[in-house]
Each structure stands twice: as structure tokens, then as C-alpha cells.
Amino acid sequence: HCKIVIRVRRVIACTYKPAPSFTSRPTVSHCSQEIFRLPENVTFDEAAMLEPLAVAVHACRRAEIEVGESVLVQGAGSVGTLCMMTIVITDLEQRKLDVAKTVGADHTSVEDVKRSVINCLKCEPDVTIECTGAQSCLESSISVTGRIVMVGLGHPRVEVPLINCCLREVDIRGSFRFANEYPTSLNLLASKKVDISRFTSAHYKLEQVAEALQRTQKGDVVKVFVQC
């Protein structure tokens, strides 16, 4: 199910299958169990990042990462970067990797994944969190790790090298959105254990929506914020 998150004063309201005019309403009636009050020390910019943070939290929970394990993250978008123990993150675009480096990735790479990952870690990673949905990234994940969490949604059908999976005893796990992760994610924001300031540099007014959308196409920022 898809949860749509809106801001009502200092409340985050979540709903399922909204009416087409849902986002145009000044108020909304909803089940109290699906509404989370925003802590006073959490800004609206931070709250806007709650959904991708919750996706990242759920992916890490599905990965069952233990202290001391090394992690490879494929894809340096908002979810991949928020997933970042010793961590290597890969992407095809250097500017995304530059952002990932500033928020905690130990190593970033646009080179051949298997070679560069092993060079960085001096071993194969314990876990791969795959956030791209690309066929090539799935194959490289299988070639270097033993536990893979699939987060990115790509083509509905992909080829999986099953012989490699069987011989190396690779575990592949799915991760879908953020079931029951909002309370944990809110606590992370309120305690400032997650710094999302690097994501919130691009702000536009409501009348600048067209310009904001154009900015997203440039790819020089992870997220674009429009103040309503």
C-alpha cells in the first residue's frame, strides 16, 4: 500500500489511496493510528525527508546488518545515501557520490564495482543494499556479496545468474517502502542521529515550481524543496 505524507500544522498525516483532490485540501480526516506528530525540534525540511529515510531504515532492517559488517550501497540517491560500519557506495554520477561522501560514506566509486569494492574493503562486503533497480547492479551485487537487499524498482523482469547465487549461497531479500518505520525514523530525526542538511540546499517558492522541476532534471542536487 502507498502512504501519502502531507503536513498539517505540526502533524504528519498519512493516508492510503487518496482522492485526486487530496493534496489540495487544507485539512484532512484520517485514522489516528496513521498520524504522527512532528517533534518540536524537527523542521519541515527534515520532515520532508521522512519518507526516504523510512525507506532506508526499512532496507537496513531487512538487511539485518550487524556491528562490524561492511556494506556496499548501489545507487547514491536519497535512499541509498541515507542507508550509509565501513560503507562503500557506488553510482554512475560523480556528483551524487560527492554528496554521499560528505554525509558518511567511507568510499565512493564510479569504477568497476567488483574490483574497486574489494580494493577499498580488502575483502568482499557482507551486505549489499541495491537501490538502483538496474540489471548490471544486481549482477555486480551477486558477484561480490552474500546478502543482498533489493530496494530499487527497475524492470519487472530481470535475469538473475542463479548458478552464481547457488554456488556462493547468496541471499536475496526484497524491501518494499517503509512498513511501520515512521516512529523509528522520527526518533532518528529528533535525536539528530541523521543529518539531512546536505539534502536540503535547493529551495523554491510555490510560484517557482516550473524552475524547481527543471532543477531536478539537472541532477546536481538530491532533493528539491518547494515551500507551499
Phi, psi and omega per residue, in radians:
H1 nan 2.616 -3.111
C2 -1.788 2.185 3.051
K3 -1.688 2.254 3.067
I4 -1.790 2.220 -3.065
V5 -1.817 2.211 3.059
I6 -2.245 2.870 -3.121
R7 -1.881 2.191 3.066
V8 -2.202 1.776 -2.995
R9 0.951 -2.020 3.121
R10 -1.939 0.650 3.133
V11 -2.151 2.446 2.989
I12 -1.761 2.119 -3.119
A13 -1.861 2.348 -3.125
C14 -2.114 2.441 -3.106
T15 -2.510 2.877 3.086
Y16 -1.923 2.434 3.036
K17 0.787 1.175 -3.103
P18 -1.233 2.741 3.021
A19 -1.174 2.744 -3.103
P20 -0.962 -0.526 -3.096
S21 -1.622 0.194 -3.021
F22 -0.960 -0.834 -3.038
T23 -1.296 -0.115 3.131
S24 -1.647 -0.073 -3.066
R25 -1.495 2.440 3.100
P26 -1.268 -0.492 3.112
T27 -2.407 2.874 -3.141
V28 -2.617 2.496 3.081
S29 -1.717 2.281 -3.076
H30 -2.686 2.793 3.122
C31 -1.028 2.267 -3.068
S32 -1.109 -0.463 -3.138
Q33 -1.191 -0.313 -3.127
E34 -1.857 0.308 3.126
I35 -2.059 2.317 -3.107
F36 -2.178 2.165 3.130
R37 -1.291 2.382 -3.134
L38 -1.361 2.166 3.083
P39 -1.006 2.605 -3.060
E40 -1.066 -0.501 -3.093
N41 -1.618 0.190 3.078
V42 -1.846 2.131 -3.108
T43 -1.373 2.912 3.095
F44 -1.168 -0.575 3.066
D45 -1.073 -0.768 3.115
E46 -1.137 -0.698 3.138
A47 -1.105 -0.588 3.131
A48 -1.141 -0.374 3.118
M49 -1.633 0.094 -3.070
L50 -1.122 -0.708 -3.093
E51 -1.111 -0.935 3.102
P52 -1.111 -0.554 3.081
L53 -1.121 -0.741 3.125
A54 -1.118 -0.644 3.070
V55 -1.090 -0.753 3.133
A56 -1.146 -0.736 3.115
V57 -1.052 -0.765 -3.130
H58 -1.135 -0.695 3.124
A59 -1.100 -0.760 3.120
C60 -1.155 -0.631 3.101
R61 -1.149 -0.733 3.105
R62 -1.122 -0.542 -3.127
A63 -1.289 -0.343 -3.112
E64 0.911 0.863 -3.115
I65 -1.211 2.322 3.124
E66 -1.870 2.762 3.137
V67 -1.005 2.273 3.110
G68 1.653 -0.175 3.125
E69 -1.360 2.588 3.086
S70 -1.681 2.557 -3.010
V71 -2.266 2.339 2.984
L72 -1.861 2.187 3.076
V73 -1.914 2.143 3.097
Q74 -1.693 2.025 -3.135
G75 1.829 2.074 -3.062
A76 -1.865 0.672 2.998
G77 -1.411 -2.861 -3.074
S78 -1.116 -0.782 -3.116
V79 -1.176 -0.815 -3.139
G80 -1.053 -0.764 -3.123
T81 -1.172 -0.635 3.123
L82 -1.241 -0.378 3.093
C83 -1.285 -0.277 -3.022
M84 -1.160 nan nan
M85 nan -3.059 3.012
T86 -1.626 2.197 -3.028
I87 -2.246 2.376 2.968
V88 -1.994 2.343 3.116
I89 -2.176 2.404 -3.119
T90 -2.127 2.670 3.058
D91 -2.868 2.889 3.109
L92 -1.500 -0.253 -3.078
E93 -1.972 2.138 -3.081
Q94 -1.112 -0.631 -3.083
R95 -1.110 -0.592 3.070
K96 -1.187 -0.664 3.123
L97 -1.166 -0.578 3.104
D98 -1.085 -0.702 3.086
V99 -1.139 -0.777 -3.134
A100 -1.041 -0.664 -3.138
K101 -1.113 -0.665 -3.092
T102 -1.248 -0.413 -3.094
V103 -1.799 0.110 2.955
G104 2.353 -0.109 3.119
A105 -1.166 2.337 -3.139
D106 -1.314 -0.617 -3.139
H107 -2.447 2.470 3.054
T108 -2.216 2.587 -3.041
S109 -2.643 2.444 2.953
V110 -2.023 0.156 -3.104
E111 -1.523 -3.050 3.041
D112 -0.922 2.141 -2.946
V113 -1.089 -0.938 -3.047
K114 -1.046 -0.821 -3.108
R115 -1.132 -0.819 -3.065
S116 -1.223 -0.638 3.136
V117 -1.117 -0.825 -3.137
I118 -1.148 -0.619 3.089
N119 -1.117 -0.685 -3.122
C120 -1.236 -0.820 -3.014
L121 -1.577 -0.288 -3.034
K122 1.135 0.312 3.092
C123 -2.943 3.052 3.050
E124 -1.435 2.490 -3.132
P125 -1.162 2.610 3.111
D126 -1.284 -0.631 -3.029
V127 -2.361 2.481 2.952
T128 -2.120 2.249 3.021
I129 -1.842 1.927 -2.996
E130 -1.703 1.894 -3.018
C131 -1.925 0.176 -3.082
T132 -1.753 -0.612 -3.049
G133 1.393 0.093 -3.098
A134 -1.485 2.473 3.127
Q135 -0.987 -0.800 -3.088
S136 -1.097 -0.626 -3.136
C137 -1.245 -0.628 3.070
L138 -1.104 -0.773 -3.127
E139 -1.116 -0.748 3.129
S140 -1.184 -0.582 3.091
S141 -1.099 -0.779 -3.134
I142 -1.127 -0.551 -3.062
S143 -1.337 -0.300 -3.028
V144 -2.142 -0.110 -3.014
T145 -2.416 2.992 -3.125
G146 -1.931 -0.249 -3.101
R147 -2.400 2.088 -3.055
I148 -2.135 2.320 3.024
V149 -1.953 2.098 -3.116
M150 -1.570 1.971 -3.130
V151 -1.921 -0.801 -3.117
G152 -1.224 2.414 3.133
L153 -1.817 1.942 3.125
G154 -1.903 -2.293 3.116
H155 -1.183 2.459 -3.109
P156 -1.075 -0.408 3.101
R157 -2.217 2.189 3.103
V158 -2.286 2.721 3.090
E159 -1.503 2.297 -3.137
V160 -2.041 2.181 3.103
P161 -1.255 1.454 -3.003
L162 -1.112 -0.617 3.129
I163 -1.036 -0.781 3.114
N164 -1.089 -0.741 3.122
C165 -1.058 -0.768 -3.101
C166 -1.209 -0.800 -3.094
L167 -1.139 -0.597 -3.110
R168 -1.704 0.010 -3.135
E169 0.928 0.947 -3.124
V170 -1.454 2.294 3.051
D171 -1.694 2.183 3.098
I172 -1.983 2.147 -3.090
R173 -2.138 2.452 3.060
G174 -1.534 2.645 3.072
S175 -2.441 2.045 -3.056
F176 -2.051 1.910 3.060
R177 0.986 -2.192 -2.841
F178 -2.579 0.740 -3.065
A179 -0.931 2.074 3.044
N180 1.108 0.396 -3.085
E181 -1.782 -0.070 -3.103
Y182 -1.091 -0.795 3.133
P183 -1.010 -0.791 3.111
T184 -1.080 -0.754 -3.109
S185 -1.160 -0.683 3.075
L186 -1.096 -0.705 3.103
N187 -1.104 -0.657 3.107
L188 -1.117 -0.710 3.112
L189 -1.193 -0.780 -3.088
A190 -1.145 -0.622 -3.131
S191 -1.458 -0.063 -3.138
K192 1.079 0.441 3.069
K193 -1.327 -0.289 3.063
V194 -2.078 2.144 3.138
D195 -1.748 1.914 -3.115
I196 -1.844 0.244 -3.085
S197 -1.059 -0.534 3.139
R198 -1.206 -0.280 -3.132
F199 -1.574 -0.227 -2.897
T200 -1.959 0.616 -3.079
S201 -1.546 -0.303 -3.074
A202 -1.840 1.849 -3.123
H203 -2.109 2.448 3.121
Y204 -2.414 2.646 3.054
K205 -1.410 2.891 -3.070
L206 -1.023 -0.669 -3.131
E207 -1.282 -0.063 3.125
Q208 -1.849 0.410 -3.075
V209 -1.007 -0.765 -3.129
A210 -1.034 -0.754 3.113
E211 -1.141 -0.666 3.128
A212 -1.116 -0.724 3.129
L213 -1.136 -0.666 3.091
Q214 -1.114 -0.629 3.134
R215 -1.107 -0.647 3.132
T216 -1.100 -0.527 -3.127
Q217 -1.287 -0.389 -3.128
K218 -1.246 -0.540 3.097
G219 1.325 0.267 -3.122
D220 -1.596 -0.060 3.061
V221 -2.323 2.738 -3.137
V222 -1.407 -0.743 -3.132
K223 -2.357 2.558 3.056
V224 -2.032 2.290 -3.078
F225 -1.910 2.332 3.064
V226 -2.023 2.129 3.139
Q227 -1.471 2.108 -3.102
C228 -1.683 nan nan
